[in-house]
Amino acid sequence: MTEVLIGIIGGSGLYQMSELQAVQELQVSTPFGAPADTIVTGKLRGVPVAFLPRFGRSHTYSPTAVPYRANIYALKSLGVKYIISASAVGSLQTEVKPLDLLIPDQLIDRTKHRVDSFFRDNGLVVHIGFAQPFCPELSRIVAESASALQLPEITIHPTGTYLCMEGPAFSTKAESNLYRSWGAHVIGMTNSTEAKLAREAQIAYATLALVTDYDCWYETHAPVTVEMVVANLRHNVTNAQAVLAEAITRIGANPPHSLAHTALEQAILTDISALRPEQKAQLRSSLGIILPPDF
């Protein structure tokens, strides 16, 4: 099978890519269990792509229960070097309106109950650099792709801060106003976990955030409901697919250099020479596609 260059992780409402050709469905096993669903591979405008619905096609996983490690590991095993996450978000700022698109460059992590590292309790201590949680080059391509399409009545925000909450409940009004005071622009429930794991897997990661509503801080608007989110998602999906197709075309024509691709070179703190042979063997068995070649 041809190695896949780009992985698309689809969030709420985006469960497939309509332009994919030569489609195959793959059941991928990982040391961390099965990913959220079968992975659909194919070519989009000639570029090898893998599509994975984050919550499963029937939306069966809550944000906390998503098998994040399996999802990222499965995409890595297919050769993926770039991941674009399409994610529904709420707005925390007046100028970021429902149906707008935002490409975040910063992240605040407020999750509490997740495993967000491949290197946990396995004898290897890894501290990745995470000052820029989203790949700047990949994010630039996504932002430029969105702007080039000149979507009617849609504002493209090329930067912004994504606050990741635990969920599954939406924010309280006090929490929403707190996050606004921190300068966050949008709020979602998934991207911090994916971004950290993608960085450890040495995959460039960017997000196309699809604004569905104003979070509950905005008193002149009705409080956020599932019905409101779903209605706006339907409007957003067509735009998201168009932006993703344009971005995939540009990445395929000129794959960007990303510092994420060498993220582990200076990140492993453990003295590898002190590991027992069986420890090394176990790590190679479970994390071989992530670890440096000379591990």
C-alpha positions as CSV (number, residue, x, y, z in Angstrom):
1,M,0.0,0.0,0.0
2,T,1.2,3.5,-0.8
3,E,2.3,5.5,2.2
4,V,-0.3,8.1,3.2
5,L,1.0,11.7,3.4
6,I,-1.9,13.5,5.1
7,G,-4.3,12.4,7.8
8,I,-7.6,14.2,8.3
9,I,-9.3,13.8,11.7
10,G,-13.0,14.8,11.4
11,G,-14.9,16.0,14.3
12,S,-18.6,16.4,15.0
13,G,-20.5,16.4,11.7
14,L,-17.6,15.7,9.4
15,Y,-17.5,11.9,9.1
16,Q,-16.3,11.5,5.5
17,M,-14.5,13.3,2.6
18,S,-16.7,13.3,-0.5
19,E,-13.8,13.9,-3.0
20,L,-11.8,10.8,-2.0
21,Q,-11.2,8.4,-4.9
22,A,-9.8,4.8,-4.9
23,V,-11.3,4.4,-1.5
24,Q,-10.3,1.6,0.9
25,E,-11.4,1.0,4.4
26,L,-8.7,-0.3,6.8
27,Q,-9.0,-1.9,10.2
28,V,-5.8,-0.9,11.9
29,S,-4.6,-2.4,15.2
30,T,-2.3,-0.6,17.6
31,P,-0.6,-1.3,20.9
32,F,-3.2,1.1,22.4
33,G,-6.2,-0.7,21.1
34,A,-8.4,0.0,18.1
35,P,-8.8,3.6,16.7
36,A,-12.3,5.2,16.9
37,D,-13.3,3.7,13.6
38,T,-12.0,2.1,10.4
39,I,-9.7,4.5,8.5
40,V,-10.7,5.4,5.0
41,T,-7.8,5.9,2.7
42,G,-7.7,7.1,-0.9
43,K,-6.5,9.9,-3.1
44,L,-7.8,13.4,-3.0
45,R,-6.8,15.3,-6.2
46,G,-4.0,12.8,-6.5
47,V,-2.6,13.1,-3.0
48,P,-2.7,10.0,-0.6
49,V,-5.0,10.8,2.3
50,A,-6.3,8.9,5.3
51,F,-9.6,10.0,7.0
52,L,-10.5,9.1,10.5
53,P,-13.7,10.2,12.3
54,R,-12.6,11.2,15.8
55,F,-15.7,10.1,17.6
56,G,-16.6,7.2,15.2
57,R,-19.0,7.5,12.3
58,S,-22.0,7.0,14.7
59,H,-20.5,9.5,17.2
60,T,-20.1,6.8,19.9
61,Y,-17.2,8.3,21.9
62,S,-17.4,11.2,24.3
63,P,-14.5,13.7,24.2
64,T,-12.8,12.0,27.2
65,A,-13.3,8.5,25.9
66,V,-11.9,9.0,22.4
67,P,-9.0,6.5,21.9
68,Y,-6.6,9.3,21.1
69,R,-3.4,7.3,21.3
70,A,-4.8,4.6,19.0
71,N,-6.0,7.2,16.6
72,I,-2.7,9.0,16.3
73,Y,-0.6,5.8,16.3
74,A,-2.8,4.3,13.6
75,L,-2.3,7.3,11.3
76,K,1.5,7.2,12.0
77,S,1.6,3.5,11.1
78,L,0.2,4.4,7.6
79,G,3.0,6.9,7.1
80,V,1.1,10.1,7.8
81,K,3.4,13.1,8.2
82,Y,0.7,15.8,8.5
83,I,-2.6,15.8,10.3
84,I,-5.3,18.4,9.9
85,S,-8.0,18.3,12.5
86,A,-11.4,19.6,11.6
87,S,-13.1,20.6,14.9
88,A,-16.3,22.2,16.0
89,V,-15.8,24.9,18.5
90,G,-17.7,27.6,20.4
91,S,-16.6,31.3,20.2
92,L,-15.3,33.2,23.3
93,Q,-15.0,36.5,21.5
94,T,-17.5,38.8,19.8
95,E,-15.5,39.1,16.6
96,V,-15.3,35.3,16.1
97,K,-18.8,34.6,14.8
98,P,-20.8,31.4,14.3
99,L,-19.9,29.9,10.9
100,D,-16.5,31.6,10.9
101,L,-13.3,29.5,10.4
102,L,-10.4,29.9,12.8
103,I,-6.9,28.3,12.5
104,P,-5.5,28.4,16.0
105,D,-1.8,29.0,16.8
106,Q,-2.0,28.6,20.6
107,L,-3.6,26.3,23.1
108,I,-4.7,26.2,26.7
109,D,-5.3,22.7,28.1
110,R,-8.0,22.4,30.8
111,T,-8.5,18.6,30.5
112,K,-8.3,16.5,33.6
113,H,-8.9,12.8,32.9
114,R,-6.9,11.8,29.8
115,V,-3.8,10.0,28.9
116,D,-2.1,12.5,26.6
117,S,1.3,10.9,26.1
118,F,2.7,7.8,24.6
119,F,5.5,7.9,27.2
120,R,3.7,7.2,30.4
121,D,4.9,4.6,32.9
122,N,7.0,2.7,30.4
123,G,10.5,3.7,31.6
124,L,11.1,6.4,29.0
125,V,10.9,10.0,30.0
126,V,10.2,12.4,27.1
127,H,9.7,16.2,27.3
128,I,8.6,17.5,23.9
129,G,8.9,21.1,23.1
130,F,5.3,22.5,22.9
131,A,5.7,26.3,22.9
132,Q,4.1,26.2,19.4
133,P,1.5,23.5,19.8
134,F,0.3,23.7,16.2
135,C,2.7,23.5,13.3
136,P,3.1,27.1,12.0
137,E,3.8,26.0,8.4
138,L,0.9,23.6,8.2
139,S,-1.4,26.1,9.9
140,R,-0.3,28.8,7.3
141,I,-1.3,26.5,4.5
142,V,-4.7,25.8,6.0
143,A,-5.3,29.5,6.6
144,E,-4.2,30.5,3.1
145,S,-6.3,27.7,1.6
146,A,-9.4,29.0,3.4
147,S,-8.7,32.6,2.4
148,A,-8.1,31.6,-1.3
149,L,-11.6,30.1,-1.6
150,Q,-13.3,33.5,-0.7
151,L,-16.2,31.8,1.0
152,P,-19.2,34.2,1.0
153,E,-20.0,35.9,4.4
154,I,-17.4,33.8,6.2
155,T,-14.5,35.4,8.1
156,I,-11.2,33.5,8.2
157,H,-9.2,34.0,11.4
158,P,-5.6,32.9,10.7
159,T,-4.6,32.8,14.4
160,G,-6.2,32.4,17.7
161,T,-6.1,30.5,21.0
162,Y,-8.0,27.3,21.4
163,L,-9.0,26.4,24.9
164,C,-9.5,22.6,25.4
165,M,-12.0,21.7,28.2
166,E,-12.7,18.2,29.4
167,G,-16.4,18.0,28.6
168,P,-18.8,16.4,27.9
169,A,-20.9,19.2,29.6
170,F,-20.6,22.6,28.1
171,S,-19.1,25.5,30.2
172,T,-20.7,27.3,33.0
173,K,-21.1,31.0,32.5
174,A,-18.4,31.7,35.1
175,E,-15.9,29.4,33.3
176,S,-16.8,30.9,30.0
177,N,-16.1,34.4,31.2
178,L,-12.8,33.2,32.9
179,Y,-11.6,31.8,29.6
180,R,-12.5,35.0,27.8
181,S,-10.4,37.0,30.4
182,W,-7.5,34.8,29.5
183,G,-7.7,35.8,25.9
184,A,-8.9,32.5,24.5
185,H,-10.8,32.8,21.2
186,V,-12.5,29.4,20.8
187,I,-13.4,26.5,23.1
188,G,-13.4,22.8,22.2
189,M,-12.9,19.4,23.8
190,T,-10.3,17.5,21.8
191,N,-7.4,19.3,20.3
192,S,-4.9,19.6,23.2
193,T,-4.8,15.8,23.5
194,E,-4.4,15.2,19.8
195,A,-1.7,18.0,19.4
196,K,0.5,16.6,22.2
197,L,0.3,13.0,20.9
198,A,0.9,14.1,17.3
199,R,4.0,16.1,18.5
200,E,5.3,13.0,20.3
201,A,4.7,11.0,17.1
202,Q,6.6,13.6,15.1
203,I,3.6,14.5,13.0
204,A,2.9,18.1,12.0
205,Y,-0.6,19.0,13.3
206,A,-2.9,21.9,12.5
207,T,-6.6,22.6,13.2
208,L,-9.4,24.0,11.1
209,A,-11.8,25.2,13.8
210,L,-15.4,25.5,12.7
211,V,-17.3,28.0,14.9
212,T,-20.8,26.7,15.6
213,D,-22.0,29.1,18.3
214,Y,-21.1,31.7,20.9
215,D,-20.3,30.0,24.2
216,C,-22.7,30.8,27.1
217,W,-20.9,34.0,28.1
218,Y,-22.8,35.9,25.4
219,E,-26.0,36.8,27.3
220,T,-27.8,38.4,24.3
221,H,-27.7,35.0,22.5
222,A,-29.5,31.9,23.5
223,P,-27.4,29.4,25.6
224,V,-25.7,26.8,23.5
225,T,-27.7,23.6,22.7
226,V,-27.0,20.5,20.8
227,E,-29.6,21.5,18.2
228,M,-27.9,24.8,17.6
229,V,-24.5,23.2,17.2
230,V,-25.8,20.5,14.8
231,A,-27.6,23.1,12.6
232,N,-24.5,25.2,12.2
233,L,-22.3,22.1,11.7
234,R,-24.4,21.2,8.6
235,H,-23.5,24.7,7.2
236,N,-19.9,24.3,8.1
237,V,-19.2,20.8,6.7
238,T,-19.4,21.9,3.1
239,N,-16.9,24.8,3.7
240,A,-14.7,22.5,5.7
241,Q,-14.4,19.9,2.9
242,A,-13.6,22.7,0.4
243,V,-10.8,24.1,2.6
244,L,-9.4,20.7,3.4
245,A,-9.3,19.7,-0.3
246,E,-7.5,23.0,-1.2
247,A,-5.0,22.5,1.7
248,I,-4.4,18.9,0.7
249,T,-3.6,19.9,-2.9
250,R,-1.1,22.5,-1.7
251,I,0.6,20.2,0.8
252,G,0.9,17.5,-1.8
253,A,2.5,19.9,-4.3
254,N,5.0,21.2,-1.8
255,P,5.1,19.4,1.5
256,P,6.2,21.9,4.2
257,H,9.2,21.4,6.5
258,S,8.0,21.1,10.1
259,L,10.0,21.1,13.3
260,A,7.5,18.5,14.5
261,H,9.2,15.9,12.3
262,T,12.2,15.9,14.5
263,A,10.5,16.6,17.8
264,L,12.1,13.7,19.7
265,E,15.7,14.4,18.8
266,Q,16.3,16.5,21.9
267,A,13.3,15.3,23.9
268,I,14.3,12.0,25.5
269,L,15.7,12.6,29.0
270,T,16.3,9.0,30.0
271,D,19.8,7.6,29.6
272,I,19.0,5.0,27.0
273,S,22.2,3.1,27.6
274,A,21.0,2.3,31.1
275,L,17.8,0.6,29.9
276,R,17.8,-3.2,30.2
277,P,17.7,-5.1,26.9
278,E,14.2,-6.3,27.6
279,Q,13.0,-2.8,28.3
280,K,14.4,-1.6,25.0
281,A,12.8,-4.6,23.2
282,Q,9.4,-3.8,24.8
283,L,9.7,-0.1,23.8
284,R,10.6,-1.0,20.2
285,S,7.7,-3.4,20.1
286,S,5.1,-0.9,21.3
287,L,6.6,2.4,20.0
288,G,8.9,1.5,17.2
289,I,7.3,3.6,14.6
290,I,7.6,6.7,16.9
291,L,11.0,6.2,18.4
292,P,14.2,7.6,16.6
293,P,15.7,5.0,14.2
294,D,18.8,4.6,16.3
295,F,16.9,3.8,19.5
